[in-house]
Amino acid sequence: MASSTQARTRPEAVTREERKVLAGTLVGTSIEWYDFFIYAQAAGLVLAPLFLAPLAGSNPGLAQVLSFATIGISFLFRPLGAVVAGHLGDRLGRKKMLVLTLVMMGASTALIGVLPTYAAAGIIAPILLILLRILQGFSAGGEWGGAALLSVEHAPPGRRGYFGAFPQIGVPIGMILATATLWILTSAMSPEAFLEWGWRIPFLLSIVLIAIGYVIRRAVEESPVFEDLMRRRKESSAPLGQLFRKNWRQVALTAVVFIGNNAAGYLLIAFFATYAVAVLGMDRPTVLLATTLASFGWLAFTLWGGRVSDRLGRVRTFQIGYLILALWAVPMWFLIDTANILWYFVALFVMTIGLGLSYGPQAALYAELFPANVRYSGVSIGYALGAIMGGAFAPMIAEALLGATGMSWTIGAYIALAAVISLVGVSLIKEPKGVDLRA
């Protein structure tokens, strides 16, 4: 397998097996994040009246805050998923854990689509919803690390940023799929029909998508770095124990680096459309379409960010991305508050430049920071902790800030602060581009 990344006639050639790896990581992460984002979108649009009906009737603002809080609950279980999947992934292989997390995520998403609402089952309805959301968080905690490592560890040393960007663009693709699905449904049926039964369709569609992703991921070979590690591994202590003894600083830095991007990303995923419709009174299908189109910018700039990091370095690319995000976070709200759909699109699209440049290089940066035998655990746990500190409760915090101040720009100030924290974190990292991943 090592020959696929070393022996080639042209430096830019991509082998057949590498194409399978890129397809497997891209399709799998796209489907998993479709599942995750369908929930985030639904939390902003329909879950409060469906699962928190009494509170939604008496205090709709608080009900919406709690609906957004259910997004964050799953993030609390990501570290547990990262620990379990990371430990098993470092022991049993990246591929096996990728297949398992894909199936777990799909099952929990499809089951949400058949849940009874509060009107039918009372308090048991939100309890079941939260339990399935926890399962989503557990599986998502192990998903990203495996996909990131499978792509980066198959990559030629000079193209790790580009290869690592493929699981990254699965996030905006999942966002596009989720938002486009909701746009089609809300355009094709009345608000009453969507609230009554139409909201279930996106969750149930996950069954088909998971079957496709399962077949593709099963065809991908194990990472050559992991196979080499298995060949030369001797009896040793548990990798997880070694991770926290020797690599705690890398775990902490990877968590801090992710805060700003994840917080801003989850506002794009779950908050902006809700704000535009509920607060500004804009047309829901039109807003969802504009959000979908803006997400193509996230896709393009994420892929570009991975490519750029192969030339400029991971740290410098992150720094540029976070500077853009910090500078744009407040001004964008003045465009959104015009309630003009064109300016709404421009505000979101410009933000995706910073999002992409601070997300595309992430897989390569994280992989290059950890030794091979604890790499899955390290990148998964760092990613999960950063997600808790960043996006877990970002929509809820945004809703609370808006309710407390009545000024949308304060949400921008919150995102700018998160971006600056991550900028400082990434600036503390010594550029790792080109390190030996087999070490």
N, C-alpha and C positions, 0 to 999 in steps of 0.2 A: 504493500500500500504506500510505503514511503516514496516509491518511484513516481507516484502520481503528482507529487508536489516538488519533485527534484528534476527528473529527467524529462525534458521537453525540447522540442525543436525551436519554439518561439517563446520568449518570456511571457507574452500576453496570452498564450494559448490556455484554454480551460479544458481539462480532460472530461471525458464522459462521466466518470465517477464524481468529479467535482460539480458538474452540472446537476447530477442527481442530488448531491448534498445541498447545493444552493436551493434547488426546488423543494426538497424535503423540509429544510428549515424555514423557507419562505411560506410555503403552503400551510405547514403546521402552525406556525406562530400567527399567521393571518386568521386562521380558523379559531384558534384559542382566544385571540384578542377580539374577534367578532363576538364570541360568546360573552367575554367580559364587558365589552362596550355596549352590547345590546341591553345588558342590565343597567349600566350607567345611564344610558339614554332613557330607558323606561323609568328609572328612579326620578328623573326630572320631569317626565311627562305624565305618567299614569299611576305609579305605584302608591303614592300617598292616598288618593281616594279609594283605591282598590283594597289595600291592605291595612290602612290606618283610618278607616272610614269615620269612626266617631270623632277623632281628633281633627280630621280634615274638615268636618262639618262645623266644629266649634272654634278651631284655631288653625286655619289653613297654612299660615306662615310657619308655625311650629311643626306641623305635619310635614311640610316640605323639607324643613331642616332635618327632621328625623329620617325622612326618605333618603336624603343625601348621606346621612350618617350610616345607613346600611351599606353604602359603597365602601366606606372606611372600615367597617367591621371585618370584611374579608381580608383586608390588608394586614390586620393583626395576626392572621393565621398564615400569612405568607412566609414568615421566618421559620415556622414549624415545617411547612412544606419544603422550604429551602434546605433545612437541616436534614430531613429524611431523604429527600431526593438527592441532595448533594452528597451525603454519606454513601448512599447506594450507588449513585452515579460514579463516584470515585472508586468504588469497589467492583461494581458489576458492569459499568459501561454507560456511555452517554445515550446510546440508541435505545436501550431497554426503558430507561426512565422517560425518554421523550414519548414513546408509544403509550406508556402507562398514564402520564399526565394528560395526554391528549384525550384518552378515553374517559378519564375522570372528569375533566372539564366538560366534555360533551354530554355526559350523563346528567350532571348537575344542572346544566343549562336547559336541557330538554325537559327535565322534571319540573323546573320553574314554570314551563309552559302549560303544565296540566294542574298546577296548584289551585285549590279552591280559594276564593277571595274571602275577605272578612264577612261579607254579607252571607256567605254560605257556611262558613266554618267557625266564625268568631275568632277568638284570640289564637287558636291553633294555626290560623293562616299566616300571620306574620312570624310566628315561631318557626314554622316549616320553611318559610322564605329565608329567614336568617340562617337556618341550618344548611340549606343548599348554597347560600352565599358563602358560608364558611368553607364548604367543600370546594367551591370555585377558587377561593383564595389559597387553599392548601395546594391545589393542583397548579395554579399559576405561579406559586412560589418555586416550584421545581422546573417549570417549563422553560423559562428564559435562559437559565444557566446552561441547560443541556443544548438548546438550539444554538446559543452563542458559541459554545465551545466546539460543537460539531463543525460549524462553518469555519471558525478561525483556525482550528487545529488541522483542517484539511487544506488551508490556504498556503500558497508560496509566501515566504517571509515578506516580500515587498508588496503583497496585495492583501494583507490581513484586514486592513481597514475596509477595503471594498468587499471582501467576502463576509466580514462581520456585519456589514450594513444590511445584508439580506434578511436575517432574522429581525433586524431593527425595522425595516420597512414593512414587516408583517404587522406592526402596530398601526401605522396610518392606513394600510390596506384593510385591516380589521375595522378601523374607524369608518372608512369609506363604505364597506359592505354593510355595517350596522346602520349608519345614517341613511344610506341610499335605500335600504330595505324599509326603514321607517318612513322615509319620504314617499316611496311608492304606495305604501299602505295608507298613509294619512291623506294622500291625494286621491286614492281610489275609493275610499269609504267615508262615511260621515263620522264626525267626532264621537257620536253616540255609539256607533257600531265598533269603532276602534277601541273605545273604553270597555265595551261589553265583551268582545271576543277577539277583535283584530290584533290586540297587543300580544296574544299568545303565539301568533304565527312566526315571528322572528325567532322565538325561543325553540319552537319545534323544528324549524329549518336546520337547526344545529345537527340533528341526527344525520341528515344527508351530507353535510359538510365534514363531519367527523369521520364518516365512512371513507370519504375521498382522502382525507388527510392520513388516515390509518394505513391505507394501501400504499401511499407514496412514502411514508416514513419507514414502513417495513422493508422497503426496497433499498434503503440507504445503508451503506456499510459503516461499521464502527470507526471512530476516529483513529487515525494512524498513531497519534501521540498516545492515546489510551492503550492501544494494542502494544506499543513499544514499552510502555510503563508496566504492563502486565508481564511481559517477557522478562523484565529485569528486576521486578519487585521481589524483595525478600520479606520474611516475617517482620512485621513492624507494628507499632502501636496504631490505634485508630486514627485515621487521617483527621477527623474532626478535632480530636484533642490537640494534634500538632498544629492545626490551623489557628486555634486561639492562643497557643503558647508562642508561636513564632511569627504569625502573620496577622495579629490583631490590628496593627496600624493600617495595613492594606484594606482590611475589612471596614474599618472606620472611615477611611478616605473614600472608598468606593460608595459608601452610604451617603456621605456628605455631597459628593459630586453629583448624585442623582436627584437631590432634593428639588432644585430649581426647575429642571426639565420636567420632572414628574408632576409637580404642582401645576405648572402652566399647561402641561398636556392634559391633565384631567379637567381643567376648566374648559378647554376646547372640546373635550369628549362629552362632558356632562352638564356644564353650566351655561355656556354662552347661548345655546339655542333656547333653553328654558327662560333665561333672562330676557331675550329678545321677544319671545312670545308672551310670557306672563307679565312682564313689567312694561315693555315698550309697546305691546299690542300688535306686534308684527305678525304676518300670516305664517302659520306653522309650516306648511309644505314648502313655501318659498325660503324660509329660514333654514330648514333642513337641507334643501338643495344647495344653498349658498355655503353651508357648513361642509357639505360633502365635497363641493368643488374646491374649497379652501384646503381640505385635507389632502388633495393631490399635491399641493405645495409641500406639505409635511413629508410626503412620500419622496418627492423629487429631491428636496434639500437634505433628507436623511441619507439617501444613496450618494449624493454629492459629498456630504460630510464625511462619509466613509472613504471615498476616493481622495478627497483633499487631505485627510489625515495621513495617507500613505506618502504624501509629499511634505506637508508642513509639520507633521507630528501630531500625536493625539492631543497633547496638552494645549498646543497653540490653537488647534481647531476648536476645542472646547471653549477656550478663553474668548475667541471671536464670537461664538454662538451665544455665550452667556452675556457678553457685553451688549449684543443686539437685543437680547431678551430683556435685560434690565432697563435699557434706554427706551424700549418701545412699550413696556408694560403699562405705563400710565397714559401716554398720549392716545393709545388705541381706544380707550374708553370714550374719549370725546367724539371719535368717529362712530362708535357703536351707538352712542346715545342720540345721534341724529335720527335714528330709526329708519335710515335709508338703507335699502338692501345692498346697494353697491358699496357704500362705505363700510357696512358690516362685513362684506366679503373682503375688502381691502385690509381692514383691521386684522382679521384672522389670518389672511394670507401672509402679510408681512411678519406676523408673529411666528409663522411656521419656518421662516428663514432661521431664526434663532433656535427654534425647537430642533430643526434638522441638523444643524451644525453641532449642537450639544447632545445629539442622540446617535447620529451615524457612527462616530468613532467608539462608542461605548463598549461594544463587544470586544473589539481588539484591545482597547485600553485595559479592560478588566482581565482578559485572558493573559495579557503580558505582565500583569502585576503579581500573579500567583504561580508557585511551582506546580508541576503537573499533578502530583499526587493529592493535592488539596484544592485544585483549581475549581472543580465543579462546586464544592462546598463554599469556597471563598467568594466566587462571583455570584452565586445564588443568594447567599446570606447577605452580602453587601447590597445587592440589588433589592432584596426584600426589605431590609432596614431603611434604605433610602426611599422606597415607595411609601413606607409608613410615615416617615418624616415629611415627605413631599406631597404626594397625591391623595393619600388615604382619606383625609378629611378636608381637602382643598375646596370641593364644592360646598361642603357644610360651612367652612370658615367664610367663604365668599358670601353665602346667603346670610350668615350672621353679621358680617361687616356691613352688608347692604341694609339689613334691618336696623342695625344700631346707628348708622351714620346717615343713611339715605343718599350717600354719594358713591357712585360706582367706581370713581378713580381710586378710592381706598383699596379696592380689590387689586388694582394695578400696583399700588404701593406694596402690598403684601407679596405679589409675585416678584416685583423688583428686588425686594429684600431676600427672598428665597434664591433668586438668581445670583445675587452678590455673595451669599453664603457659599453656594456651589462654586462660584468663580474663585473664591479664596481657597476652597478645598482642592480644586484641580491644580491650582498654582503651587500647591505644596508637594505635588508629585513630580519626581524626576522622570523626564521623558523615557518611556520604556520601549519605544518603537524598535523592532528588529531583534529583541532578545530571543534566546533559544527556548522555545516552548517545551522541549523535551527534558529540560533540566528539572 
